[in-house]
């Protein structure tokens, strides 16, 4: 039996779903099997254990559903949802991301801190090594700025290295970005990126997780979260990765989900390029510029027009200041809030793109 499309979820049904969600050994497929078999989570919770066994579900699931720990966890989640900017998306409701709903093991529940509406916007996933090289980090930031300026939401895993560089660069140009966690939203990991996550939530982006709020960082959670990163996105760009990197798992999942896979090549002497080279040999698109990605996605119905992309480039915070008046690089630090090395790196990038020019020690925005 299939569930009715978009049937409203009552408070009692919501509480029952949150209880099911906390049960041991109950992944997305078994969660959906229960709802399809009994018609609702409430009915599943009330059903006899023999009915659960008849569905081939583990005994631990049936025994835990009425435990105080499961009840208390569901109550805590309900209280969490009452606070501003904290939401729950459910797989059979109209606000669930359409692309994510297409994958076979879409998470039945998705906790969201921030703006849930951006999960429906066109997204590009950017992933790579946690121990990325400085050139790799710079490349990730440059691509994320350009893609965010072109109207894409940048989606990644909020890990150290390439993930963090991509999220931060999207914010730097006023774009939007989504972080997908391998823990619950109240057990944030890694803590070093906590401030970045708070900035994402505060500036209209989002952090999401399929795991219960108090779920810790267990090793098996991170490969699971990778399918969400790729499932939300039109494609996955791998910036720098070794052959054993989890980024290659994300790329494989993307290919299985029918998403585009892009890889940036590097030096044959750099271990962090070997994963990207492997992906290219396996059929990923070799990417050197953002235009390669935009060209591949030209048929996507919500892709911004070329005129929109050009207009979006003015969003760069330094260009906004330079359009108002010429500045020295040092004078840009205070109004931008950036340290001088970051200002200099951004100005160099803008100069290479033909969007800014330095004359007699002062920087000017170029009008194209």
N, C-alpha and C positions, 0 to 999 in steps of 0.2 A: 504494500500500500504506500502510495506517495503522499507526502504532506501537502495540504492545500497551500497554494501560492499566497504568500504575504498575509497569512492569518495573524491578526494582532496577538501579541503576547501579553497575557494578564500578569498582574503582580505575583500570583501564586505560581504560574507557569515559569516566570522568570526565576523565582527562588528555586524551583525544582531543577531548572536547567543549570543553575550555578552549583547545585548539589551534585548533579551528574558529572559536571565538569571536573570536580575534585576527586572523583573516584580513581583508585589505582587501576592501571592496565586498561583504561578506557580512552582510547584514542579517537580521532575524528570518525573513522569508519564505524566503530562500535557505537559511538554516540548517535550517529545517524541511523544505524540499524535499530536502536532502541526506539527512537522517535517514530520511525516508519512502522515498527511492529506494534507499538501501543498507541500511536496517534498523538502523544504528548509526553513531555517529561514528567508531568504530574502523575499520569497513569503509569508510567514506567516505574516511578518511585514506589507507588502503591502496589504494584504487581507482586505476586508470590515469587519466591526464589526459584521455584520449579520452572516458572515461565522464563526467567532469565537463563537458567541452565539449558532450556530447550533451544534457546538462541545461540548456544555455544559460548556464552560469556563466562569469564573466570569467576570462580566462587568468591574471590576477594572483592569483586565489584558488588555483587549482591549483598554481601555481609556488611560492607562499609557504608552503604547508602543511607542508613538511618543512624549512623554514629554521631556523637556530639561534635566531634572534630569537623566532620563534613557540614553539619548544620551551622556551626559557628563560622566556618569559612565562608559559607554562602551569605550569612548575615553581615559579615564584614564587607563582602563585596557589594552588597546592596547599599550599605552606608557609604562606601567609597563612591558609588555612582551618584550619590546626592550632591557631591561637591562640584563646583564649577569646572568646566573643561575636562571632565572625566566621563567617559562614555563606554557603552558596550554595543558592539555590532554583532548581529546574529545571522547565520548563513541563509535563513529563510525569510529575511526581512528586506524591505526595499532599499534601505540605506547601506546594505552590504556591498562592498566593492565588486563590480560586475566581472572584472577580469579575474580576480581572485576566486570568485564563485565557479569559474570554469574548470579549475583543477580538481582532480578526482578526490584528493584528500584535503579539501579546503577546511580550515579550522571552523568548527561550529560556532565558537564564541571568540571575539577579538576585542580585547580591552584597548582603549585609546585614550591617551592623555594629550590634549591639544585639540586641534580642529579636525574632526572626522571627515569633513566634506572633501578634503584634499586627496583622500584615498581614491576618489573617483577621477581625479585629473590624470592626464597623460604622464607617466612616470618612466624614468630611465634608472635602472639599478647600476650602481658603481661599487665594485668590490675589489679587494686586493689584499696584499700582505699586511699583517699586523706589524711586521718589522721592516717596513718599506724603506728604501733609500731616499735620500733627500730629492734627487731628480724625480723619483716616482711620486713622492708627495706633491712636488710642484706640478707635475703633469696632471695628477688627479685634481688638484685645485683649479688648474687652468680649464680642464674639460668641464668640471662641475660649474664653474662660473659661466662658461659659454652656454652649456645646456640649460642652466637655470635661466639665463638671460633670454634663451630661445623659447621659454615657456614651459619647460619640463620640470616636474617635481623630481628631485634627486632622492632615490631610495637606497638605503644601505643598512648595515648591521650595527652601527654605533660602536664598532670595535676600535681599538687603537690603529694607527697607521692610515692606510688608504681610506677606510670608512670615515674616520673622523675628519680627514682633510676634505673629503667630498662634502660632508654635511656642513662644515664651517664655511667653505667657499660658497655654497649656495646661499647661506645666510648673509655673507658679506655683500652680495649683490642684490639683496632684497628678495631673493627667491624663496621657494618653499622646499622642505626636505622632510623625509619620513625615516625614522629609525626603528628597525624591527629587532626586538630584544630576544635573547635566548633564556631570559629569566622572567619572573613576574615583575610588574611595574613597581612594586614596592621592595624588590630585591635587586636594585639596579647593578649591572655589571658590564664593563669595568667601572669602578668608582671614579677613576681619573677622568672619565667623560661625563660625569654627573652634571657639571656646570654647562657643558655643551647641550646636553639633553634639556636642561631647564631653559636655556636660551631658545632652543627649537620650539618648545611648548609656548614660551612667552611671546614669541614673534610670529605666531600663526602657523607653525608647522605641527608635527605630531610625532609621538613615540607610541609604538603599539606592541602588543604581545598576545599570543594565544594562551599563555600559561597562567595558572592561578596567580593572584597578586603576590603571594608569598613564596612562589617557586624559586629555588636557588639555582646557581649556575652549574648544573650537572652536564657532563660531557655530551650526553645523548641529545640534549635540547638544542644544541647549536646547528647540527645538520638539519633538524626539523625546521628551525626558523628560516633556513636558507630557501626552502620551497616557497615561503611567504614573500621573501624579498623578490624572487623571480616571478612569482605568481601575480604580484601587484603590478608588475612592470611590463612595458612593451618589449624591452630588451635588457640585456645585462652586458655592461662594459667591464672587462677585467683589465685593470691597469698594470698591476705587477703582482706576480704570484709564482711560487715554486711549484714543482710538479706534485708535491704532497699537500698543497694549500687547500683549505676549505673553500676557497673561491672557485676552484675547479668543480667542486660539488654543486655550487650554485649554478655554474655554467651548464653542467650536465642536466640539472633539473630544469633549467630554462629551455634547453633544447627539447627535452621530453614534453614540456608544456607547450611547445610550439612558439616559443619566444625567440627573438633574434639574439645571437651571441656575438659580441664584438671583443676584440683583443688588441692591445697596443703592443707592438713588438719592441724589443730592446736589444742590448748587446749580447752576442753569443757567449760572452765571457761572464755575464752577470747571472747568478743563480735565480734571481728574482724574475728574470725574463723567460726562463725555461717553461713555466706553466703556460704563459701566453703563447709561446711558440708551439707548444703541444696543441693548444686549442686551435690555432690557425691551421696546423696540419690536419686536425680533425674536422675542419670545415668552418670554423669561426671566421667572421669577416675581419680582415686586417684593417685597423683604423689608425690614421695619422692625424686627421683633423675632424672637427665637429661636422663638417660638411659631408663626410662619409656616412655618418649616422643619420643626418637629416635626409640625405638622398635615399637611404635604405628605407626610411619610414615615411617617405613622401605620400604614400597612399593612405596613411592613417588619417581618419576623418577629422580628428580634433587637433592635428598638428598645426601650429601657427603658420600663417602666411609669411612669405619672405619679408614683406613690409613690417609685419609685427615683430619679426626677429630683429630687424634693423632698429626699430624704435626701442625695443627692450634693452638694447645695449647701453642706452643712456642711463639705465638704472645703476650702473657702477657708481659706488659712492664717491670715488675720487673724481670721476667725470662730472658728477653733479657740482662739486666744488669748483672744478676748473671751468665749467661753463659759466659760472657766476663771475669768476675773476681768475687771472693767472696767479699761480702760487709757486714758491720754492718748495722743494721736497720736504724740508724741515717744517715749513709753515702749514703743510697739510696734516701733520701729525695731530695737532690739538683738535681741529674740527672733526677729523675722521675718527679720532680715538685709537688710532693705530700706532704701533711703534715704528720708528724710522726704517728698520730693515724690511718690515712688511710693506710700508709705503714705497720704498725703492723697488722692491720686487714687483709690486703691482704696476708701478709706472713703467718699468721696463717691458712688462707684458703689453701694456696699452700702447707703448711706442712701437713694439714689433707688430701689433695689429693695425697700426696706422690711425689710432684713435687719440693719441696725444703726442705732443712734440715738445722738446726742451730747447729754449732759445735764451742765451745769456743767463743761464742759471735758473730760469723760471719755466714752469710747465704750463702749456696751453692745451685746451681741448681742441681737437681738429674737427671741423665741420665738414662732413662728407656730403 
